[in-house]
Amino acid sequence: MSYASDTTRPADADAPAPAADSAFPAPVFVGGSARSGTHAIGRLISADPRYHLVWESRFHCAAGGLTDLLAGATDLDTFCERVLGYWWQRGLRRDAGLHRVIGRQALEEAVRGFRAAYAGDPHEATRAFVHAVLDPSARAAGKPSWVDISGPNVPSAAPLHDLFGSARFIHMIRDGRAVTAAILRKRDMSDDREQAFAHWLRRVERSHRALEALPPGAAITISLEDLAAHDREESFRRVIEFLEIDDPGPMRDYFDREIRPERAHIGEWRERVSPADARWIERRYRRAARRLRREGVTWLPGSERTA
């Protein structure tokens, strides 16, 4: 039995983006808390000939991004400044950001076009801008669409679904104790256990609200523990069927070779932190899990499976 559960409720003239009624789900947005397996599922999906992997572009879904712009939570000038500044090159080593998917001149041209078009039709301008920024890297890889693995994709799923009607959302989840321990071990994240746990809890709460607002069939929830270890075949099958993959061979090869329990450190979270931190994390997680389940978060990994 799997603890993962389904959730209910154009770029340039040379190569137009897939239409809203594309023959296959496009694009694909993967989201989840930090250290929850978004990179693993993104790599798996990109083994299919249809999807190019986009590394955490974030400009469309993060705080101050396109979905906030459409909601009136930021303004056009501030958004464009962040695209050309913070989202262009970020991270501890400045190795993350849009510079990985588009050249500087092309990005500046896309921003100018977006500015000019936004007042006339904000939604169409926003949709075209996302395609203008992300489609060229997919075309260069010889693929018709892409999968983006920005963590906030799921909390922003409702407005993204309004923009991209044939998009699909994959919500990656992981035991909150393992997430907290992994964040504490990551050098460029947090060494504060309160902060690390709060990140996981905040993302769970926001994702729950967002998933409830999506129409049936738009999203699927996958547990990293199930995908890597506890229920591998069923989890793989659900991803293949959800994305309507005709030939799962390339993804199957990658899955068998790369998605392994030891790579995900399944069941090892206690060994990865100090005993005092492990006891603190355990208490906080069990208390939060009880509350979340009372509030209807049915997809939370069961502590009896992930202890």
BELVEN-V745216 format. One record per residue. N is the residue number from 1. RES is the residue in one letter. NEAR is the number of other C-alpha atoms within 8 Angstrom. Layout:
n=N res=RES near=NEAR
n=N res=RES near=NEAR
This chain:
n=1 res=M near=3
n=2 res=S near=9
n=3 res=Y near=11
n=4 res=A near=11
n=5 res=S near=9
n=6 res=D near=8
n=7 res=T near=12
n=8 res=T near=11
n=9 res=R near=9
n=10 res=P near=11
n=11 res=A near=13
n=12 res=D near=7
n=13 res=A near=6
n=14 res=D near=4
n=15 res=A near=7
n=16 res=P near=8
n=17 res=A near=10
n=18 res=P near=10
n=19 res=A near=5
n=20 res=A near=7
n=21 res=D near=7
n=22 res=S near=9
n=23 res=A near=4
n=24 res=F near=7
n=25 res=P near=11
n=26 res=A near=12
n=27 res=P near=11
n=28 res=V near=12
n=29 res=F near=14
n=30 res=V near=18
n=31 res=G near=15
n=32 res=G near=16
n=33 res=S near=14
n=34 res=A near=8
n=35 res=R near=8
n=36 res=S near=11
n=37 res=G near=12
n=38 res=T near=14
n=39 res=H near=7
n=40 res=A near=8
n=41 res=I near=9
n=42 res=G near=13
n=43 res=R near=9
n=44 res=L near=11
n=45 res=I near=11
n=46 res=S near=14
n=47 res=A near=10
n=48 res=D near=10
n=49 res=P near=7
n=50 res=R near=9
n=51 res=Y near=14
n=52 res=H near=14
n=53 res=L near=13
n=54 res=V near=11
n=55 res=W near=10
n=56 res=E near=10
n=57 res=S near=12
n=58 res=R near=11
n=59 res=F near=9
n=60 res=H near=9
n=61 res=C near=14
n=62 res=A near=12
n=63 res=A near=5
n=64 res=G near=10
n=65 res=G near=13
n=66 res=L near=12
n=67 res=T near=13
n=68 res=D near=12
n=69 res=L near=13
n=70 res=L near=9
n=71 res=A near=7
n=72 res=G near=7
n=73 res=A near=8
n=74 res=T near=11
n=75 res=D near=8
n=76 res=L near=8
n=77 res=D near=6
n=78 res=T near=8
n=79 res=F near=13
n=80 res=C near=9
n=81 res=E near=9
n=82 res=R near=10
n=83 res=V near=10
n=84 res=L near=10
n=85 res=G near=8
n=86 res=Y near=10
n=87 res=W near=13
n=88 res=W near=11
n=89 res=Q near=12
n=90 res=R near=11
n=91 res=G near=8
n=92 res=L near=6
n=93 res=R near=6
n=94 res=R near=8
n=95 res=D near=8
n=96 res=A near=12
n=97 res=G near=15
n=98 res=L near=10
n=99 res=H near=10
n=100 res=R near=7
n=101 res=V near=10
n=102 res=I near=12
n=103 res=G near=7
n=104 res=R near=7
n=105 res=Q near=6
n=106 res=A near=8
n=107 res=L near=11
n=108 res=E near=9
n=109 res=E near=8
n=110 res=A near=11
n=111 res=V near=10
n=112 res=R near=8
n=113 res=G near=8
n=114 res=F near=12
n=115 res=R near=9
n=116 res=A near=7
n=117 res=A near=10
n=118 res=Y near=12
n=119 res=A near=7
n=120 res=G near=5
n=121 res=D near=8
n=122 res=P near=10
n=123 res=H near=9
n=124 res=E near=9
n=125 res=A near=11
n=126 res=T near=12
n=127 res=R near=11
n=128 res=A near=11
n=129 res=F near=12
n=130 res=V near=11
n=131 res=H near=11
n=132 res=A near=12
n=133 res=V near=12
n=134 res=L near=12
n=135 res=D near=13
n=136 res=P near=10
n=137 res=S near=10
n=138 res=A near=15
n=139 res=R near=10
n=140 res=A near=7
n=141 res=A near=7
n=142 res=G near=6
n=143 res=K near=12
n=144 res=P near=11
n=145 res=S near=14
n=146 res=W near=17
n=147 res=V near=15
n=148 res=D near=13
n=149 res=I near=16
n=150 res=S near=14
n=151 res=G near=13
n=152 res=P near=12
n=153 res=N near=15
n=154 res=V near=16
n=155 res=P near=13
n=156 res=S near=12
n=157 res=A near=12
n=158 res=A near=11
n=159 res=P near=8
n=160 res=L near=10
n=161 res=H near=11
n=162 res=D near=7
n=163 res=L near=10
n=164 res=F near=11
n=165 res=G near=8
n=166 res=S near=12
n=167 res=A near=12
n=168 res=R near=12
n=169 res=F near=14
n=170 res=I near=13
n=171 res=H near=12
n=172 res=M near=15
n=173 res=I near=14
n=174 res=R near=12
n=175 res=D near=12
n=176 res=G near=10
n=177 res=R near=11
n=178 res=A near=11
n=179 res=V near=15
n=180 res=T near=13
n=181 res=A near=13
n=182 res=A near=11
n=183 res=I near=13
n=184 res=L near=14
n=185 res=R near=9
n=186 res=K near=8
n=187 res=R near=6
n=188 res=D near=5
n=189 res=M near=7
n=190 res=S near=11
n=191 res=D near=8
n=192 res=D near=7
n=193 res=R near=11
n=194 res=E near=6
n=195 res=Q near=8
n=196 res=A near=14
n=197 res=F near=13
n=198 res=A near=8
n=199 res=H near=9
n=200 res=W near=13
n=201 res=L near=10
n=202 res=R near=8
n=203 res=R near=11
n=204 res=V near=9
n=205 res=E near=8
n=206 res=R near=9
n=207 res=S near=11
n=208 res=H near=10
n=209 res=R near=9
n=210 res=A near=13
n=211 res=L near=15
n=212 res=E near=9
n=213 res=A near=8
n=214 res=L near=13
n=215 res=P near=7
n=216 res=P near=8
n=217 res=G near=9
n=218 res=A near=11
n=219 res=A near=14
n=220 res=I near=12
n=221 res=T near=13
n=222 res=I near=14
n=223 res=S near=12
n=224 res=L near=12
n=225 res=E near=14
n=226 res=D near=14
n=227 res=L near=14
n=228 res=A near=13
n=229 res=A near=10
n=230 res=H near=8
n=231 res=D near=12
n=232 res=R near=10
n=233 res=E near=7
n=234 res=E near=8
n=235 res=S near=13
n=236 res=F near=9
n=237 res=R near=8
n=238 res=R near=8
n=239 res=V near=8
n=240 res=I near=10
n=241 res=E near=8
n=242 res=F near=8
n=243 res=L near=9
n=244 res=E near=8
n=245 res=I near=8
n=246 res=D near=4
n=247 res=D near=5
n=248 res=P near=9
n=249 res=G near=6
n=250 res=P near=9
n=251 res=M near=12
n=252 res=R near=8
n=253 res=D near=8
n=254 res=Y near=11
n=255 res=F near=9
n=256 res=D near=8
n=257 res=R near=7
n=258 res=E near=6
n=259 res=I near=12
n=260 res=R near=10
n=261 res=P near=10
n=262 res=E near=6
n=263 res=R near=7
n=264 res=A near=11
n=265 res=H near=8
n=266 res=I near=12
n=267 res=G near=8
n=268 res=E near=8
n=269 res=W near=12
n=270 res=R near=10
n=271 res=E near=6
n=272 res=R near=9
n=273 res=V near=11
n=274 res=S near=8
n=275 res=P near=7
n=276 res=A near=6
n=277 res=D near=9
n=278 res=A near=10
n=279 res=R near=8
n=280 res=W near=8
n=281 res=I near=12
n=282 res=E near=9
n=283 res=R near=8
n=284 res=R near=8
n=285 res=Y near=10
n=286 res=R near=9
n=287 res=R near=8
n=288 res=A near=9
n=289 res=A near=9
n=290 res=R near=8
n=291 res=R near=8
n=292 res=L near=9
n=293 res=R near=10
n=294 res=R near=7
n=295 res=E near=6
n=296 res=G near=6
n=297 res=V near=9
n=298 res=T near=5
n=299 res=W near=8
n=300 res=L near=10
n=301 res=P near=12
n=302 res=G near=8
n=303 res=S near=8
n=304 res=E near=5
n=305 res=R near=6
n=306 res=T near=10
n=307 res=A near=5
